Amino acid sequence: MTMKNKHLLLRLEYKNNILHEIDSAEIQGSISIGRSRNCQWVIPETDTVASGHHAAITFQKGKLCVCDTGSRNGIYIKGQRIQERVLQSGDTISIGDCLLVVEEARENSGKAGFNAIQFLNGASAGQVIKLEKKNYVIGSSPACDLPVMNQLVSQHHAEISVRPDGCWIKDLGSKNGTTVNGNPLKPGTERMLKEADIISFAHVDAKFLDASVNHSQSKLWQNLLIVVVTILVVFAGYYAYQSINPSALDRVRKARKMAARCEFDRAEELIRDSRTSRGAEDCRLRADDLERDVGVWRATLRQWGRAQAALKASNWTEAAYALGAIDASRMDLWSWNDSDAVASRKQAELSKKLLDSYVTLKAAAGNDNLTFDDLRKHLALLESVLKTLSLSKQPEYLGPLHAEAGKLAEAVQTDIRNNDIIEKTLKKLGQRPVDYPAVIGELTLIAKRGAGTVRSRAEKLSLPLIALQKSAEDLRTAEKDLGGMNFKKVIALHLALPPAEQCLLDRHIATIRREQADMAQFLADTARQLEFLFESLKKQGVDTRLETPPQIACFLDADVMKEVFGCDVLQKKLPSRGRTAPAGEYDRLLGIEPFFDFLYSLPLPLDTAVYEDLAFQPEILRFHFTIKSMEGFCLFMGLPKSKNLDNGQLGRYYAFVKSLLEKRDQLVADFLKRPDNTREGLLARGIALFLANPKTLPESVPENYMKALKNYRAPLIKLDSGFSSAEPEQAIQIRDEILRLGIPGDPLVRKMWSKR
């Protein structure tokens, strides 16, 4: 079926999102498809399978076709790669990771009904507007066909066109955009609307109602009245029945009152009766919960009684077991009432705290592996509980434990005073750098003249300090190796640190060990990062020989740049786009086609994807990647943590890399001074924009360049317009003039280049 009697709807989709959509009747000329920004239908950069110029939709002999335009990965239909195909309804063409879907354009069904939009929010929420005219302009202006009073809606925001094949919507260049089902519309691009599509004008939402779908409303209030009357009748019968026969819920409530008076047997009896009463199934979970709670409360009271008896008899083990079983911190175990249960819980909690702090301090005092700081903490906990007991009347069952805890506190205080002698020596470990020989010598003397716990501690403290002294020397050696760029040696560094448990004897020693471990890790991580950065630069020719790599040197060579600015390739035959080697110095340094694509895409940022179709890598692209690597290296070396690394061979290498970036900066500055009304000046400025750090350039620079390029091309375009009608001799003059002034890669130049 030809295009004359049947329209097709073409839709380009990516990951279930519609990128572009068009009726075949609206296609004029061809539509280019690809990742390049110069394409009419642009594929997202995340589609890495697609090429810059992948495919095109065009008419051939009156038929609408899709064809491959030299892509790397081709186009496919039903798994078969094709070069060209006449499009038919039902076709699904794979273009990269995108799908070109072909459907028959929707025809008017002729059924009764109307197209409409229903506003879902805003001042017009709920309003349904019939679409009876051919065109409707939507906006905040009162003059619009559909006024939308919202500050975020532009005066002329969007337009809906009603046609025989359906309704189409397009954005009129609004400030806050128009979306259909969350997909934004590009200004000027139309999209066909379907039933229930959600259209958003800024933040005002509306639903599209298709003419071919019937829409109706239910009788809500009538149905609601019937439901209300039914509920009232049911509730009346329910309360009448309840007044005659007591429910399971009443029995459960009474059981709860019995439990609050600690009458647990009576409470359990009522719970059992509730299981055969009216509404037992509905109350089953509540009865189960209360039955479980009653059992818990009974067990709590029993264990609390055992704990009091054990405390009075000085049986600390039995008391700890009983108190641990009831857990005074859990409110649910003591919730049978709000009076004596609360008081008992507080007494049990205080008893457990006193017993726990006493047992903990006694164990700590006999543990040589604990520090005196830990001992002080445990003593402080015990003294805190003892102080709390002194503020109120002490229960009789706590008397024995209170006396034992007081004696233990006094003994621990004596040990702590003796330890102060060692603490004065350990304070020196807080100084940097640490004087290891002095501290180790003083601890040795203290161990000789001390006794008991103090001597044992001094001897244990000396052991890790001797090991830390050795590891400190190893770290100093590693720092020197890092400055000498011996990265692998630093990465392989292994410190013989003392065991962590030895260092726990003192916080200063633990801190030193942690600092040394962190420093070793820092040096190893830094060495790995520097090795990675250095290897990346080394592959690009920036190594320890400190010689300027070719991709930079060629841009500093006046003779080479003379060839580039003279566009030497234009003196030769027009090279093939599929060439595998540069066609001249201009091509070697810049790349004929992609460099012009970059120039013409300004002020947009550089997209290196324009070079993907080129079989070789121009020097300017290698220069660009080398700049990125050098900037990453200098950024790392400029971090505060790297401030002590710029010495020795590493410092010299760092200075060399910075000098290369300075050469780049000087090159950019010099090229930006060139006039923008000559071919050489435009090329120099374009190279500067390619190599410059975008953050250092004012936004106006690339914008002004684009204007200058357009102004420069205007006379060439005018010359080209007269080429086809010119006499042969005049046509040759036009061709030579365009080649003399034009930039390689410009379609105008390629056209004339091909005719020479």
C-alpha positions, 0 to 999 in steps of 0.5 A: 500500500503506497503512502498516497492512500495510507499514512504511517506513524513513525516512533523512535523509542529508547528504553520504553520512552518515546524520543521522537514521533511523526506522521509520514504525511509531515515528512519533508526531505529526510530525517537523520538519526544518530548520537551526533547533535547534528542529527535531526533525531538525536539518540541519547549518549547512553546508547553506546551501540549507536553511531554519531550518524547511524541511519536516515528516513527518506523517500525513494521513488515515492516510498518511505524507506529507512537506510543505514548511513555507515554505522558501525553496528548496523540496523536490524529487523527481526534479527537480520541486518539490513542496509535499506528497507521500505517501511511498512506498518508493523515494522520494528527496526533496531537502531543501536539500542533504540527501536523505530516502530512503524504503525498505521496512522490512526483514522477517525472512527466516525463514532459518536462522541468527542475529543476532550481534556479533563483538568486534574488539578489547579483552578479548573480541576474536574472541568472537561473541555470538548475539543470541537475546533481544529486548533486550541492554544493553551496558556496563561493569556486570557486570549488563549483558546484554553486559558490556564491561570497558573504562574508557571504556565507560559502565556502561549504554552502549548497547542492541540491540533484536531485532525482526521487521524487524531489529536496532536500536541506540541510545545510552543517554546514554554519556559517550564515545558510540556510533558505527556506521561512524564516525557517532555516535548521538544519545542515545535515537535508534535506528538499524537495523543491517546486515550488517558494520556496525562498532559502536564503544562508546567505543574497543571495536569490534564487527562486526554479523552479520546472521541472513540471511547465512551465516558460515564459517571456512576450514581455515587450518592444513591449507592452511598445512601443504601450502604449507610442505611444497611450499616445502621440496621446491622448495628442496631441488631448487633447491640440488641443481641449483645445486651442479652448475651455477654461477650468474650470481650467483657470476660477478657476485660474483667480478667485484666482487672483481676490481673491488676490486683495480682489475682492471676488464678482468677484472671486465667479462669476468666480467659478460659471462659471467654474462649466459649463465649459469644465473639470468642473468635474475634477476641481470640488474639486479645485473649491469647495476649492477655493469657501470655502476659499473665504468665509473664507477670506471675513469673516476674513476681516469682523471680523477684522474690528469689532475687531478694532472698539471694541478696539477703543471704549474700548469694551473688550468683543466685541473685544475678541469675534471678535478676537477669531472668526478669530484666527490670529495664523491660516495662512489659514484664512489670505492667500488671498495674501502675502502682506497686508493680512500678515500685517493684520494678525500680527496686529490682533495677537499682538492685541489679545495677548495684550487683552488676557494678560490684561484680564488674569492678571486682573482675576488673581489679583482678584483670591485669590486661585492663587499663587503669582508665577502664578501672576508673570507669568501673569505679565511677559506675559503682560510686554512682550507684552507691550515691543513689542508694544514700539518697533514700531509705535502703531496703534490708535485703541490700545491706550485705551487698552495700557493705561489700561494694564500699570495701571494694571501692576503697581498695581500687582507689588505692591502686589508682593512686599508685598508678599516677606515677606511670601516667606522668611518664606516659603523657610524653607519648602525646608529643610529636615526634615521640622520643621513644628512647627517653620514654622506654628508659623511664619505664624500665627504671619504674619497673625496677624500683616498683612492685606489684601491679605498677611493676607489671604495668610498666613492663607490659607498656615497654614491650609495644613501645620497643616495636613501635620505635622500629616501625617508626623508622620503617615509615620514614624509609617508606616516605623517602621511597615514595618521593623517589617514585618507588611505588611498588616498594611502598605498596609492599610495605609491611610494618611489624606493629605490636599486637593490638591487645598489647597497645590497649594498655594505654590510650597513647600507645594505642593512638601511636599504633593506630597513627602508624597503621593509618600512615602505612595505609595512607602511604600504600594507598597514595603509592597505588593512586600515584602509580595508577596516575603515573602509568596512565601518563606514561602510556601517553608519553609523559614519563620520568625522562621529562620530555614533551610528548609528541601530541603536545610537541606538534602543537608547539612546532611552528612549521607543523602549525603552518601546514595546519593553518594553511589547510594542507589537506585541501591541496590534495584529493578529497579523502574518503571518510573511511580512510585509515590514515591521515590525509595530511598534517591538518588531518593528523593533528585535528581530523578533518570531519570531527574537528569541524563538527566540534567547531559547529557544535559550539557553544556546547561542550566537547563531545569526543563521540564525534571522533568515534567514526574516525579510524585513527586518533588525531593528535588533538584528541590525544592531547585532550586525553593527556591534559585530562590525565595531567590535570588528574595527577596535579589535582591529586598532588595539590590535595592537602594530604599530598602537601609533603610529597612534592620532593625528590624525583616525584617533586621534579616529575610534578613540576614537569607535569605542571609545566606541560599544563602551563604550556597548554595554557600559554598555547590557548592564550596565544591562539585566543588572541588571533583574529576571528575573521580569518580562517587561520584565526578561526582554526587557532581559536577553535584549537584553543577551545578544544584544549582549554579548561572550560572552567577557566573560560568565560561563557561568552568566548564559545558563544562569540566564536560560534557567531564569528564562524557563522559570519565567516561562512556567510559569504561562502554560503552566498558563493555556493548558492550561485554555483549551480547556475554559474558558467563553467569558468565562473563555477571553477572560480567559485569552487577555488575561492571556497577552497581557498577560504573554507575550513576542511570538514565544512560541508560547503568545502567538501562539496567543492573539494569533490568537484576539483 
